[in-house]
């Protein structure tokens, strides 16, 4: 996994809006399953390895998800945010 300095430089290639768009798609999806293979999420965001690494580090370092054996699992904090996203979308 990349360190925060590398992620910060790669994050500069993604806009805040783009990062939020991906996070708003990934978290509610993770909330619907026990785990999701990282390859599925990687393909869902357009098979861009750089973007996936940035998003993975953001999700894990912020405590929204964990990564183990190439599978992403949502945390309680991630579930709370996913519920807020779903409520916003439903409104």
Phi and psi restraints in degrees (range 20) as a CNS / XPLOR table:
assign (resid 1 and name C) (resid 2 and name N)
       (resid 2 and name CA) (resid 2 and name C) 1.0 -79.5 20.0 2
assign (resid 2 and name N) (resid 2 and name CA)
       (resid 2 and name C) (resid 3 and name N) 1.0 155.8 20.0 2
assign (resid 2 and name C) (resid 3 and name N)
       (resid 3 and name CA) (resid 3 and name C) 1.0 -86.2 20.0 2
assign (resid 3 and name N) (resid 3 and name CA)
       (resid 3 and name C) (resid 4 and name N) 1.0 171.9 20.0 2
assign (resid 3 and name C) (resid 4 and name N)
       (resid 4 and name CA) (resid 4 and name C) 1.0 -64.2 20.0 2
assign (resid 4 and name N) (resid 4 and name CA)
       (resid 4 and name C) (resid 5 and name N) 1.0 -32.9 20.0 2
assign (resid 4 and name C) (resid 5 and name N)
       (resid 5 and name CA) (resid 5 and name C) 1.0 -64.8 20.0 2
assign (resid 5 and name N) (resid 5 and name CA)
       (resid 5 and name C) (resid 6 and name N) 1.0 -44.7 20.0 2
assign (resid 5 and name C) (resid 6 and name N)
       (resid 6 and name CA) (resid 6 and name C) 1.0 -63.6 20.0 2
assign (resid 6 and name N) (resid 6 and name CA)
       (resid 6 and name C) (resid 7 and name N) 1.0 -40.7 20.0 2
assign (resid 6 and name C) (resid 7 and name N)
       (resid 7 and name CA) (resid 7 and name C) 1.0 -65.5 20.0 2
assign (resid 7 and name N) (resid 7 and name CA)
       (resid 7 and name C) (resid 8 and name N) 1.0 -41.1 20.0 2
assign (resid 7 and name C) (resid 8 and name N)
       (resid 8 and name CA) (resid 8 and name C) 1.0 -60.6 20.0 2
assign (resid 8 and name N) (resid 8 and name CA)
       (resid 8 and name C) (resid 9 and name N) 1.0 -40.1 20.0 2
assign (resid 8 and name C) (resid 9 and name N)
       (resid 9 and name CA) (resid 9 and name C) 1.0 -70.8 20.0 2
assign (resid 9 and name N) (resid 9 and name CA)
       (resid 9 and name C) (resid 10 and name N) 1.0 -36.7 20.0 2
assign (resid 9 and name C) (resid 10 and name N)
       (resid 10 and name CA) (resid 10 and name C) 1.0 -75.1 20.0 2
assign (resid 10 and name N) (resid 10 and name CA)
       (resid 10 and name C) (resid 11 and name N) 1.0 -29.9 20.0 2
assign (resid 10 and name C) (resid 11 and name N)
       (resid 11 and name CA) (resid 11 and name C) 1.0 -63.2 20.0 2
assign (resid 11 and name N) (resid 11 and name CA)
       (resid 11 and name C) (resid 12 and name N) 1.0 -28.4 20.0 2
assign (resid 11 and name C) (resid 12 and name N)
       (resid 12 and name CA) (resid 12 and name C) 1.0 -60.6 20.0 2
assign (resid 12 and name N) (resid 12 and name CA)
       (resid 12 and name C) (resid 13 and name N) 1.0 -24.2 20.0 2
assign (resid 12 and name C) (resid 13 and name N)
       (resid 13 and name CA) (resid 13 and name C) 1.0 -79.3 20.0 2
assign (resid 13 and name N) (resid 13 and name CA)
       (resid 13 and name C) (resid 14 and name N) 1.0 -13.2 20.0 2
assign (resid 13 and name C) (resid 14 and name N)
       (resid 14 and name CA) (resid 14 and name C) 1.0 -114.0 20.0 2
assign (resid 14 and name N) (resid 14 and name CA)
       (resid 14 and name C) (resid 15 and name N) 1.0 138.4 20.0 2
assign (resid 14 and name C) (resid 15 and name N)
       (resid 15 and name CA) (resid 15 and name C) 1.0 -77.2 20.0 2
assign (resid 15 and name N) (resid 15 and name CA)
       (resid 15 and name C) (resid 16 and name N) 1.0 160.6 20.0 2
assign (resid 15 and name C) (resid 16 and name N)
       (resid 16 and name CA) (resid 16 and name C) 1.0 -60.5 20.0 2
assign (resid 16 and name N) (resid 16 and name CA)
       (resid 16 and name C) (resid 17 and name N) 1.0 -38.5 20.0 2
assign (resid 16 and name C) (resid 17 and name N)
       (resid 17 and name CA) (resid 17 and name C) 1.0 -63.3 20.0 2
assign (resid 17 and name N) (resid 17 and name CA)
       (resid 17 and name C) (resid 18 and name N) 1.0 -40.5 20.0 2
assign (resid 17 and name C) (resid 18 and name N)
       (resid 18 and name CA) (resid 18 and name C) 1.0 -66.5 20.0 2
assign (resid 18 and name N) (resid 18 and name CA)
       (resid 18 and name C) (resid 19 and name N) 1.0 -43.0 20.0 2
assign (resid 18 and name C) (resid 19 and name N)
       (resid 19 and name CA) (resid 19 and name C) 1.0 -61.4 20.0 2
assign (resid 19 and name N) (resid 19 and name CA)
       (resid 19 and name C) (resid 20 and name N) 1.0 -47.2 20.0 2
assign (resid 19 and name C) (resid 20 and name N)
       (resid 20 and name CA) (resid 20 and name C) 1.0 -61.8 20.0 2
assign (resid 20 and name N) (resid 20 and name CA)
       (resid 20 and name C) (resid 21 and name N) 1.0 -38.8 20.0 2
assign (resid 20 and name C) (resid 21 and name N)
       (resid 21 and name CA) (resid 21 and name C) 1.0 -59.8 20.0 2
assign (resid 21 and name N) (resid 21 and name CA)
       (resid 21 and name C) (resid 22 and name N) 1.0 -47.0 20.0 2
assign (resid 21 and name C) (resid 22 and name N)
       (resid 22 and name CA) (resid 22 and name C) 1.0 -66.5 20.0 2
assign (resid 22 and name N) (resid 22 and name CA)
       (resid 22 and name C) (resid 23 and name N) 1.0 -43.7 20.0 2
assign (resid 22 and name C) (resid 23 and name N)
       (resid 23 and name CA) (resid 23 and name C) 1.0 -63.5 20.0 2
assign (resid 23 and name N) (resid 23 and name CA)
       (resid 23 and name C) (resid 24 and name N) 1.0 -37.2 20.0 2
assign (resid 23 and name C) (resid 24 and name N)
       (resid 24 and name CA) (resid 24 and name C) 1.0 -70.6 20.0 2
assign (resid 24 and name N) (resid 24 and name CA)
       (resid 24 and name C) (resid 25 and name N) 1.0 -18.5 20.0 2
assign (resid 24 and name C) (resid 25 and name N)
       (resid 25 and name CA) (resid 25 and name C) 1.0 -90.6 20.0 2
assign (resid 25 and name N) (resid 25 and name CA)
       (resid 25 and name C) (resid 26 and name N) 1.0 -39.5 20.0 2
assign (resid 25 and name C) (resid 26 and name N)
       (resid 26 and name CA) (resid 26 and name C) 1.0 -72.3 20.0 2
assign (resid 26 and name N) (resid 26 and name CA)
       (resid 26 and name C) (resid 27 and name N) 1.0 -48.0 20.0 2
assign (resid 26 and name C) (resid 27 and name N)
       (resid 27 and name CA) (resid 27 and name C) 1.0 -61.4 20.0 2
assign (resid 27 and name N) (resid 27 and name CA)
       (resid 27 and name C) (resid 28 and name N) 1.0 -49.1 20.0 2
assign (resid 27 and name C) (resid 28 and name N)
       (resid 28 and name CA) (resid 28 and name C) 1.0 -62.4 20.0 2
assign (resid 28 and name N) (resid 28 and name CA)
       (resid 28 and name C) (resid 29 and name N) 1.0 -32.1 20.0 2
assign (resid 28 and name C) (resid 29 and name N)
       (resid 29 and name CA) (resid 29 and name C) 1.0 -66.9 20.0 2
assign (resid 29 and name N) (resid 29 and name CA)
       (resid 29 and name C) (resid 30 and name N) 1.0 -45.6 20.0 2
assign (resid 29 and name C) (resid 30 and name N)
       (resid 30 and name CA) (resid 30 and name C) 1.0 -63.0 20.0 2
assign (resid 30 and name N) (resid 30 and name CA)
       (resid 30 and name C) (resid 31 and name N) 1.0 -30.4 20.0 2
assign (resid 30 and name C) (resid 31 and name N)
       (resid 31 and name CA) (resid 31 and name C) 1.0 -69.1 20.0 2
assign (resid 31 and name N) (resid 31 and name CA)
       (resid 31 and name C) (resid 32 and name N) 1.0 -18.1 20.0 2
assign (resid 31 and name C) (resid 32 and name N)
       (resid 32 and name CA) (resid 32 and name C) 1.0 -90.7 20.0 2
assign (resid 32 and name N) (resid 32 and name CA)
       (resid 32 and name C) (resid 33 and name N) 1.0 -10.1 20.0 2
assign (resid 32 and name C) (resid 33 and name N)
       (resid 33 and name CA) (resid 33 and name C) 1.0 -131.4 20.0 2
assign (resid 33 and name N) (resid 33 and name CA)
       (resid 33 and name C) (resid 34 and name N) 1.0 163.1 20.0 2
assign (resid 33 and name C) (resid 34 and name N)
       (resid 34 and name CA) (resid 34 and name C) 1.0 -68.9 20.0 2
assign (resid 34 and name N) (resid 34 and name CA)
       (resid 34 and name C) (resid 35 and name N) 1.0 -39.9 20.0 2
assign (resid 34 and name C) (resid 35 and name N)
       (resid 35 and name CA) (resid 35 and name C) 1.0 -158.5 20.0 2
assign (resid 35 and name N) (resid 35 and name CA)
       (resid 35 and name C) (resid 36 and name N) 1.0 162.3 20.0 2
assign (resid 35 and name C) (resid 36 and name N)
       (resid 36 and name CA) (resid 36 and name C) 1.0 -133.5 20.0 2
assign (resid 36 and name N) (resid 36 and name CA)
       (resid 36 and name C) (resid 37 and name N) 1.0 129.9 20.0 2
assign (resid 36 and name C) (resid 37 and name N)
       (resid 37 and name CA) (resid 37 and name C) 1.0 -59.2 20.0 2
assign (resid 37 and name N) (resid 37 and name CA)
       (resid 37 and name C) (resid 38 and name N) 1.0 135.6 20.0 2
assign (resid 37 and name C) (resid 38 and name N)
       (resid 38 and name CA) (resid 38 and name C) 1.0 -57.6 20.0 2
assign (resid 38 and name N) (resid 38 and name CA)
       (resid 38 and name C) (resid 39 and name N) 1.0 -32.8 20.0 2
assign (resid 38 and name C) (resid 39 and name N)
       (resid 39 and name CA) (resid 39 and name C) 1.0 -62.5 20.0 2
assign (resid 39 and name N) (resid 39 and name CA)
       (resid 39 and name C) (resid 40 and name N) 1.0 -33.8 20.0 2
assign (resid 39 and name C) (resid 40 and name N)
       (resid 40 and name CA) (resid 40 and name C) 1.0 -67.6 20.0 2
assign (resid 40 and name N) (resid 40 and name CA)
       (resid 40 and name C) (resid 41 and name N) 1.0 -42.2 20.0 2
assign (resid 40 and name C) (resid 41 and name N)
       (resid 41 and name CA) (resid 41 and name C) 1.0 -68.4 20.0 2
assign (resid 41 and name N) (resid 41 and name CA)
       (resid 41 and name C) (resid 42 and name N) 1.0 -42.1 20.0 2
assign (resid 41 and name C) (resid 42 and name N)
       (resid 42 and name CA) (resid 42 and name C) 1.0 -56.2 20.0 2
assign (resid 42 and name N) (resid 42 and name CA)
       (resid 42 and name C) (resid 43 and name N) 1.0 -45.9 20.0 2
assign (resid 42 and name C) (resid 43 and name N)
       (resid 43 and name CA) (resid 43 and name C) 1.0 -67.7 20.0 2
assign (resid 43 and name N) (resid 43 and name CA)
       (resid 43 and name C) (resid 44 and name N) 1.0 -36.5 20.0 2
assign (resid 43 and name C) (resid 44 and name N)
       (resid 44 and name CA) (resid 44 and name C) 1.0 -65.8 20.0 2
assign (resid 44 and name N) (resid 44 and name CA)
       (resid 44 and name C) (resid 45 and name N) 1.0 -27.8 20.0 2
assign (resid 44 and name C) (resid 45 and name N)
       (resid 45 and name CA) (resid 45 and name C) 1.0 -94.1 20.0 2
assign (resid 45 and name N) (resid 45 and name CA)
       (resid 45 and name C) (resid 46 and name N) 1.0 12.7 20.0 2
assign (resid 45 and name C) (resid 46 and name N)
       (resid 46 and name CA) (resid 46 and name C) 1.0 98.7 20.0 2
assign (resid 46 and name N) (resid 46 and name CA)
       (resid 46 and name C) (resid 47 and name N) 1.0 19.2 20.0 2
assign (resid 46 and name C) (resid 47 and name N)
       (resid 47 and name CA) (resid 47 and name C) 1.0 55.4 20.0 2
assign (resid 47 and name N) (resid 47 and name CA)
       (resid 47 and name C) (resid 48 and name N) 1.0 43.5 20.0 2
assign (resid 47 and name C) (resid 48 and name N)
       (resid 48 and name CA) (resid 48 and name C) 1.0 -107.4 20.0 2
assign (resid 48 and name N) (resid 48 and name CA)
       (resid 48 and name C) (resid 49 and name N) 1.0 105.5 20.0 2
assign (resid 48 and name C) (resid 49 and name N)
       (resid 49 and name CA) (resid 49 and name C) 1.0 -61.8 20.0 2
assign (resid 49 and name N) (resid 49 and name CA)
       (resid 49 and name C) (resid 50 and name N) 1.0 -39.3 20.0 2
assign (resid 49 and name C) (resid 50 and name N)
       (resid 50 and name CA) (resid 50 and name C) 1.0 -63.0 20.0 2
assign (resid 50 and name N) (resid 50 and name CA)
       (resid 50 and name C) (resid 51 and name N) 1.0 -45.7 20.0 2
assign (resid 50 and name C) (resid 51 and name N)
       (resid 51 and name CA) (resid 51 and name C) 1.0 -64.5 20.0 2
assign (resid 51 and name N) (resid 51 and name CA)
       (resid 51 and name C) (resid 52 and name N) 1.0 -42.4 20.0 2
assign (resid 51 and name C) (resid 52 and name N)
       (resid 52 and name CA) (resid 52 and name C) 1.0 -61.8 20.0 2
assign (resid 52 and name N) (resid 52 and name CA)
       (resid 52 and name C) (resid 53 and name N) 1.0 -43.2 20.0 2
assign (resid 52 and name C) (resid 53 and name N)
       (resid 53 and name CA) (resid 53 and name C) 1.0 -61.1 20.0 2
assign (resid 53 and name N) (resid 53 and name CA)
       (resid 53 and name C) (resid 54 and name N) 1.0 -42.9 20.0 2
assign (resid 53 and name C) (resid 54 and name N)
       (resid 54 and name CA) (resid 54 and name C) 1.0 -61.6 20.0 2
assign (resid 54 and name N) (resid 54 and name CA)
       (resid 54 and name C) (resid 55 and name N) 1.0 -48.5 20.0 2
assign (resid 54 and name C) (resid 55 and name N)
       (resid 55 and name CA) (resid 55 and name C) 1.0 -64.7 20.0 2
assign (resid 55 and name N) (resid 55 and name CA)
       (resid 55 and name C) (resid 56 and name N) 1.0 -39.9 20.0 2
assign (resid 55 and name C) (resid 56 and name N)
       (resid 56 and name CA) (resid 56 and name C) 1.0 -62.3 20.0 2
assign (resid 56 and name N) (resid 56 and name CA)
       (resid 56 and name C) (resid 57 and name N) 1.0 -45.5 20.0 2
assign (resid 56 and name C) (resid 57 and name N)
       (resid 57 and name CA) (resid 57 and name C) 1.0 -65.0 20.0 2
assign (resid 57 and name N) (resid 57 and name CA)
       (resid 57 and name C) (resid 58 and name N) 1.0 -41.9 20.0 2
assign (resid 57 and name C) (resid 58 and name N)
       (resid 58 and name CA) (resid 58 and name C) 1.0 -62.1 20.0 2
assign (resid 58 and name N) (resid 58 and name CA)
       (resid 58 and name C) (resid 59 and name N) 1.0 -45.1 20.0 2
assign (resid 58 and name C) (resid 59 and name N)
       (resid 59 and name CA) (resid 59 and name C) 1.0 -62.2 20.0 2
assign (resid 59 and name N) (resid 59 and name CA)
       (resid 59 and name C) (resid 60 and name N) 1.0 -45.4 20.0 2
assign (resid 59 and name C) (resid 60 and name N)
       (resid 60 and name CA) (resid 60 and name C) 1.0 -75.7 20.0 2
assign (resid 60 and name N) (resid 60 and name CA)
       (resid 60 and name C) (resid 61 and name N) 1.0 -43.5 20.0 2
assign (resid 60 and name C) (resid 61 and name N)
       (resid 61 and name CA) (resid 61 and name C) 1.0 -70.2 20.0 2
assign (resid 61 and name N) (resid 61 and name CA)
       (resid 61 and name C) (resid 62 and name N) 1.0 -24.3 20.0 2
assign (resid 61 and name C) (resid 62 and name N)
       (resid 62 and name CA) (resid 62 and name C) 1.0 -89.0 20.0 2
assign (resid 62 and name N) (resid 62 and name CA)
       (resid 62 and name C) (resid 63 and name N) 1.0 -3.2 20.0 2
assign (resid 62 and name C) (resid 63 and name N)
       (resid 63 and name CA) (resid 63 and name C) 1.0 79.7 20.0 2
assign (resid 63 and name N) (resid 63 and name CA)
       (resid 63 and name C) (resid 64 and name N) 1.0 17.2 20.0 2
assign (resid 63 and name C) (resid 64 and name N)
       (resid 64 and name CA) (resid 64 and name C) 1.0 -85.1 20.0 2
assign (resid 64 and name N) (resid 64 and name CA)
       (resid 64 and name C) (resid 65 and name N) 1.0 -25.7 20.0 2
assign (resid 64 and name C) (resid 65 and name N)
       (resid 65 and name CA) (resid 65 and name C) 1.0 -153.2 20.0 2
assign (resid 65 and name N) (resid 65 and name CA)
       (resid 65 and name C) (resid 66 and name N) 1.0 165.0 20.0 2
assign (resid 65 and name C) (resid 66 and name N)
       (resid 66 and name CA) (resid 66 and name C) 1.0 -124.1 20.0 2
assign (resid 66 and name N) (resid 66 and name CA)
       (resid 66 and name C) (resid 67 and name N) 1.0 157.0 20.0 2
assign (resid 66 and name C) (resid 67 and name N)
       (resid 67 and name CA) (resid 67 and name C) 1.0 -126.0 20.0 2
assign (resid 67 and name N) (resid 67 and name CA)
       (resid 67 and name C) (resid 68 and name N) 1.0 122.2 20.0 2
assign (resid 67 and name C) (resid 68 and name N)
       (resid 68 and name CA) (resid 68 and name C) 1.0 -145.8 20.0 2
assign (resid 68 and name N) (resid 68 and name CA)
       (resid 68 and name C) (resid 69 and name N) 1.0 128.6 20.0 2
assign (resid 68 and name C) (resid 69 and name N)
       (resid 69 and name CA) (resid 69 and name C) 1.0 54.1 20.0 2
assign (resid 69 and name N) (resid 69 and name CA)
       (resid 69 and name C) (resid 70 and name N) 1.0 42.3 20.0 2
assign (resid 69 and name C) (resid 70 and name N)
       (resid 70 and name CA) (resid 70 and name C) 1.0 60.2 20.0 2
assign (resid 70 and name N) (resid 70 and name CA)
       (resid 70 and name C) (resid 71 and name N) 1.0 30.6 20.0 2
assign (resid 70 and name C) (resid 71 and name N)
       (resid 71 and name CA) (resid 71 and name C) 1.0 -128.7 20.0 2
assign (resid 71 and name N) (resid 71 and name CA)
       (resid 71 and name C) (resid 72 and name N) 1.0 136.1 20.0 2
assign (resid 71 and name C) (resid 72 and name N)
       (resid 72 and name CA) (resid 72 and name C) 1.0 -97.3 20.0 2
assign (resid 72 and name N) (resid 72 and name CA)
       (resid 72 and name C) (resid 73 and name N) 1.0 134.2 20.0 2
assign (resid 72 and name C) (resid 73 and name N)
       (resid 73 and name CA) (resid 73 and name C) 1.0 -126.4 20.0 2
assign (resid 73 and name N) (resid 73 and name CA)
       (resid 73 and name C) (resid 74 and name N) 1.0 137.3 20.0 2
assign (resid 73 and name C) (resid 74 and name N)
       (resid 74 and name CA) (resid 74 and name C) 1.0 -81.1 20.0 2
assign (resid 74 and name N) (resid 74 and name CA)
       (resid 74 and name C) (resid 75 and name N) 1.0 145.0 20.0 2
assign (resid 74 and name C) (resid 75 and name N)
       (resid 75 and name CA) (resid 75 and name C) 1.0 -97.2 20.0 2
assign (resid 75 and name N) (resid 75 and name CA)
       (resid 75 and name C) (resid 76 and name N) 1.0 175.8 20.0 2
assign (resid 75 and name C) (resid 76 and name N)
       (resid 76 and name CA) (resid 76 and name C) 1.0 -60.6 20.0 2
assign (resid 76 and name N) (resid 76 and name CA)
       (resid 76 and name C) (resid 77 and name N) 1.0 -40.5 20.0 2
assign (resid 76 and name C) (resid 77 and name N)
       (resid 77 and name CA) (resid 77 and name C) 1.0 -62.7 20.0 2
assign (resid 77 and name N) (resid 77 and name CA)
       (resid 77 and name C) (resid 78 and name N) 1.0 -40.6 20.0 2
assign (resid 77 and name C) (resid 78 and name N)
       (resid 78 and name CA) (resid 78 and name C) 1.0 -65.9 20.0 2
assign (resid 78 and name N) (resid 78 and name CA)
       (resid 78 and name C) (resid 79 and name N) 1.0 -37.7 20.0 2
assign (resid 78 and name C) (resid 79 and name N)
       (resid 79 and name CA) (resid 79 and name C) 1.0 -63.7 20.0 2
assign (resid 79 and name N) (resid 79 and name CA)
       (resid 79 and name C) (resid 80 and name N) 1.0 -39.4 20.0 2
assign (resid 79 and name C) (resid 80 and name N)
       (resid 80 and name CA) (resid 80 and name C) 1.0 -61.4 20.0 2
assign (resid 80 and name N) (resid 80 and name CA)
       (resid 80 and name C) (resid 81 and name N) 1.0 -46.2 20.0 2
assign (resid 80 and name C) (resid 81 and name N)
       (resid 81 and name CA) (resid 81 and name C) 1.0 -67.1 20.0 2
assign (resid 81 and name N) (resid 81 and name CA)
       (resid 81 and name C) (resid 82 and name N) 1.0 -38.9 20.0 2
assign (resid 81 and name C) (resid 82 and name N)
       (resid 82 and name CA) (resid 82 and name C) 1.0 -61.1 20.0 2
assign (resid 82 and name N) (resid 82 and name CA)
       (resid 82 and name C) (resid 83 and name N) 1.0 -39.9 20.0 2
assign (resid 82 and name C) (resid 83 and name N)
       (resid 83 and name CA) (resid 83 and name C) 1.0 -64.1 20.0 2
assign (resid 83 and name N) (resid 83 and name CA)
       (resid 83 and name C) (resid 84 and name N) 1.0 -39.3 20.0 2
assign (resid 83 and name C) (resid 84 and name N)
       (resid 84 and name CA) (resid 84 and name C) 1.0 -65.7 20.0 2
assign (resid 84 and name N) (resid 84 and name CA)
       (resid 84 and name C) (resid 85 and name N) 1.0 -40.7 20.0 2
assign (resid 84 and name C) (resid 85 and name N)
       (resid 85 and name CA) (resid 85 and name C) 1.0 -63.0 20.0 2
assign (resid 85 and name N) (resid 85 and name CA)
       (resid 85 and name C) (resid 86 and name N) 1.0 -46.8 20.0 2
assign (resid 85 and name C) (resid 86 and name N)
       (resid 86 and name CA) (resid 86 and name C) 1.0 -61.7 20.0 2
assign (resid 86 and name N) (resid 86 and name CA)
       (resid 86 and name C) (resid 87 and name N) 1.0 -40.1 20.0 2
assign (resid 86 and name C) (resid 87 and name N)
       (resid 87 and name CA) (resid 87 and name C) 1.0 -66.0 20.0 2
assign (resid 87 and name N) (resid 87 and name CA)
       (resid 87 and name C) (resid 88 and name N) 1.0 -39.2 20.0 2
assign (resid 87 and name C) (resid 88 and name N)
       (resid 88 and name CA) (resid 88 and name C) 1.0 -65.1 20.0 2
assign (resid 88 and name N) (resid 88 and name CA)
       (resid 88 and name C) (resid 89 and name N) 1.0 -43.9 20.0 2
assign (resid 88 and name C) (resid 89 and name N)
       (resid 89 and name CA) (resid 89 and name C) 1.0 -65.8 20.0 2
assign (resid 89 and name N) (resid 89 and name CA)
       (resid 89 and name C) (resid 90 and name N) 1.0 -36.5 20.0 2
assign (resid 89 and name C) (resid 90 and name N)
       (resid 90 and name CA) (resid 90 and name C) 1.0 -73.3 20.0 2
assign (resid 90 and name N) (resid 90 and name CA)
       (resid 90 and name C) (resid 91 and name N) 1.0 -23.4 20.0 2
